[in-house]
Amino acid sequence: MASSRQDYIAPWWTYWLHNFPHLNFNFQTVDNTFKPEDTSYQQSLIFLACVSAVGLGLSLLVLSAYLTCLCCCRREEDEEVKRPDTCCVTWAAVITGLVICSAVGVGFYGNSETNDGVYQLTYSIYNANHTLSGIGSLVGNSLGSMQVGLKEHLERLDEIFSPRGDYTQNLRFMQQMADNIIQQLTAMPDTRRVQVDLAAIADRTSFIEYYRWLTYLLLLILDLVICLIACLGLAKQSRWLLTVIMVCGVLTLIMSWASLGAGTATAVGTSDFCVSPDKFIANETKDSLSADIVHYYLYCSQSLPNPFQQSLTIFQRSLTTMQIQVQGLLQFSVTVFPTAEKDLLGIQRILNSSEFNLHQLTALLDCRSLHKDYLEALLGVCYDGVEGLLYLCLFSLLAACAFCALLCAIPRAWTLIAIRERDYDDIDEEDPFNPSRRITPYNPGRSQVHSFCSYSSSMGSQTSLHPPLQATSSTPEYMNQSMLFERNPRYENVPLIGSGSPPPSYSPSMRTTYLSMTDAQIRHFGTDFQI
């Protein structure tokens, strides 16, 4: 039926989603016609949502296998490697961050598009509900005027005009016209049930959409925050940040797969409706509206006759006839029966009000108003709404893949932190080049040892020293070491080695330099350093 519509053509993505396999819990094929009240059709949508649960299980299985292999097959790092290669972790963090940021951007666009489509749907439903409410109000007011107000005036006039048979005959004729109007208004379809259904649909849709939009917004913000924390944690290699990322990453992975399943099921169900919306609406309204009325509003073609045209014509002719009768009675009977003028003017006011209601009712019953709301609702749901759901599904898929990669990179970063701490702990505390050894606080027990700085300050600048004449074997070699630390008092009394032997890494020339001392230096220090 949708193919014959010239004003609405379902987009291609709705046909693509509509052709998804619909299977119930028994793995039997189900008709893909939109039937939300059918149990088998509901099972087919739930089955599509459960496919994402399979993807979640596979993701967790892959992560578990990867972590198991990483723990069982970890290679022992070379002890001499002080700076492990972090290129793999860095690139994984960069690529994962870019993918998550791209996914969040896609998600924001899809969330906005879906919200716009649902807003257009609810706005159109409220407009249609307002139109139907106006139709029901006009019909009810006209019926009340004819059944109550006009009847009271005619009864009083019948008593007044009782001596004149021709006047009472005119009153009976007016009563017949009023009965015709009442009959035509009563034959109008009762819009109260449709009005209540539309209001309930709009309210429920608005309620669900608000929480859907809020849930996706929080999920997008959470993904973005986790991405920033992940980049910070991998950059600083902080254990507690990596722990937070691990926990939040698993939680977000589960939420991403769950949102993918819910979005897929919703998109497929909405596409089933968008492919043939006329058929579904005709089936839903067959108990309250006739088929020709529904067909008239769904298609609104100029070639289609207005199903209310005959009733409106009879209404108009009856009002015109009654107006003529009232005008004649006002012209000829008031001079004879002055008390009848008030009731005749009252009938005239009722007829004028009914004629005004007739014009409004004719405009509201025209198909163009409701058909316009119907088309706007279809365009909002089937174009913006379904398109936004597809972008949200893409966001969920990208986020799930990115967080899987992120969770795989975190154990490697943890291993690098462990290697760095192990290498730091492996440094010998007696190693003279250990940074912790160099910052050893000053020991007052060695205060009696003369420093080379005190000697240099008494002898002048260090450049005034004469080159050593010959090496002595009994003088410790740490005397000249204070020159390497730029006269820092923290290092001047810290011996590098003992018993006159320099570090084994020193060359012979350096050994000669460290073991050399001038006679002037020996005279200055005396025998304080003699062993």
C-alpha positions, 0 to 999 in steps of 0.5 A, a space after each residue: 500500500 505504501 508504494 501507491 503513495 505519492 506524498 510519502 515514500 519510505 526511505 531505503 534504510 527502512 526497507 533494509 531494516 525491514 528485511 532483517 530476519 524475524 525469528 521467534 524464540 523457537 527460531 521460526 520465521 515470523 511475518 515482518 508486518 508491524 503487529 506490536 500486540 502479537 506475541 510472536 512479533 514481540 519475540 522477534 524483536 526481543 530476539 534481535 535485541 538478544 543478538 547484542 548479548 551474544 556480542 557482549 559474551 564474545 567480547 568478554 570471552 575474548 578479553 578473558 582469553 587475552 588476559 589468560 594468555 597474557 598472564 600465563 605466557 608472559 615473557 621475562 623481560 631482560 634485566 638490562 632493559 631499563 626503559 621498556 618499549 611503550 610504543 604499542 601502548 601509546 599507539 593503542 591509547 591514541 587510536 582508542 581515544 580517536 575512535 571513542 571521540 569519533 563514536 561520541 560525536 556520532 552518538 551526539 548527532 544520532 541522539 539529536 536526530 532521534 529526539 528531533 524525529 520523536 518531537 516531530 511525531 509527538 507534536 503532530 499527534 498533539 495537533 491531530 488530537 487538537 483537531 479531533 477535540 475541536 471536531 468533537 466540541 463543535 458537534 457537541 455544542 451544536 447538538 446541545 443547542 438543537 436538543 435543549 435550547 431550540 426545543 425550549 424556545 419552540 415549546 414556548 412559541 407553540 403555547 403563544 401561537 396556539 390560536 394561529 394554526 399557520 404559525 404552529 405549523 411553521 413551528 412544527 416544520 422548524 422542529 423537523 429541520 432541527 431533528 434533521 440536524 440532530 440526526 446528521 450530527 449524531 451520525 458523525 463519528 465519535 472522536 472521543 475514543 480516538 482522541 483519548 488513544 492519541 493523547 495516551 500515545 503522545 504522552 507515553 512516547 514523550 515520557 519514554 523519549 525523555 528518559 531515552 535521550 537522557 540515558 544516551 546523553 549520560 552514556 556519551 558523557 561517561 564514554 568521553 570522561 573514561 576516554 580522558 581518564 584513560 589517556 591520563 592514566 596511560 600517560 602517567 602510568 598510574 595504577 589507581 587510574 588504570 584500575 578505575 579505567 578497567 572497572 568503568 571500561 567493563 561497565 561501559 562495554 556492557 552498556 554499549 552492547 545493551 544500547 546496541 541491542 535496544 537500538 537495533 530492536 527499536 529501529 527494526 520495529 519502527 521500520 516495519 511500521 514505516 514500510 506500511 503505516 497505512 495498513 497498520 492505522 486502518 487495522 487499528 481504527 476499523 472498530 471506531 471509524 469506517 474504512 472510507 473515512 480512514 482512506 479519505 484522511 490517509 490519502 487525501 486525494 482530490 478524487 476521493 469524495 468527502 464522506 461528511 459532505 452529505 451530512 454537512 449539506 443537510 445541516 446547511 440546508 436545514 439551518 437556511 430553511 429555519 432562518 427563513 422561517 424565523 425571519 417570516 415569523 419576526 416580520 408578521 407575528 410580532 405585531 400580533 403576539 409581542 411576547 413571541 419576539 424574545 423566543 424568536 430572537 433566541 432561536 435566531 441566535 442559536 441558528 447563527 451560532 450553529 451556522 458559525 459552528 458549521 463553517 468551523 466544522 467543515 474546515 476541521 473535517 477537511 482532510 488536509 489538516 489531519 493529513 498534514 499532521 499524519 505526513 509530518 509524523 511519518 517523516 519525523 519517525 521514519 526519516 529523522 527517528 530511524 536515521 538517528 537510531 542507526 547512528 546510535 547503533 553505530 556509536 554503540 558498536 564503535 564504543 564497544 570495539 574501542 573499549 575492548 581494545 582499551 581493556 586489552 591495552 591496560 594489562 600491558 601498561 600495568 606490566 610496564 609499570 611493574 617492570 619500571 618499579 622492578 628495575 628501580 628496586 634492583 639498583 644496589 644501595 651501595 652503588 655510588 651512582 645510585 641517586 638514592 645513595 647520592 642524596 644520603 644526608 650528611 653524617 656528623 660522625 665524619 665531621 673530623 675529616 677535612 674537606 677538599 673544599 676547605 683546602 681549596 678555599 685556603 689555598 686559593 682557587 682550584 686552578 692554582 693547584 700545581 699538577 701532581 708530581 707523583 702518585 702516593 699509594 696511602 692517600 684515599 682517592 675521594 679527595 678530588 671527588 668533591 670537584 665532580 660535585 661542584 663543591 656541594 657540601 652534601 657530597 664532600 665527605 662521602 667516599 666512593 670506594 675504600 682502601 685506595 681502589 677506584 671503581 672497576 669501571 675507571 680507566 688506568 689514566 683516571 686511576 692515576 689521577 684519582 690516586 695522585 696528590 701533591 706534597 702541598 696537599 699532604 702537608 695540608 691534610 697531614 696524616 688525617 687520611 693515612 691508613 
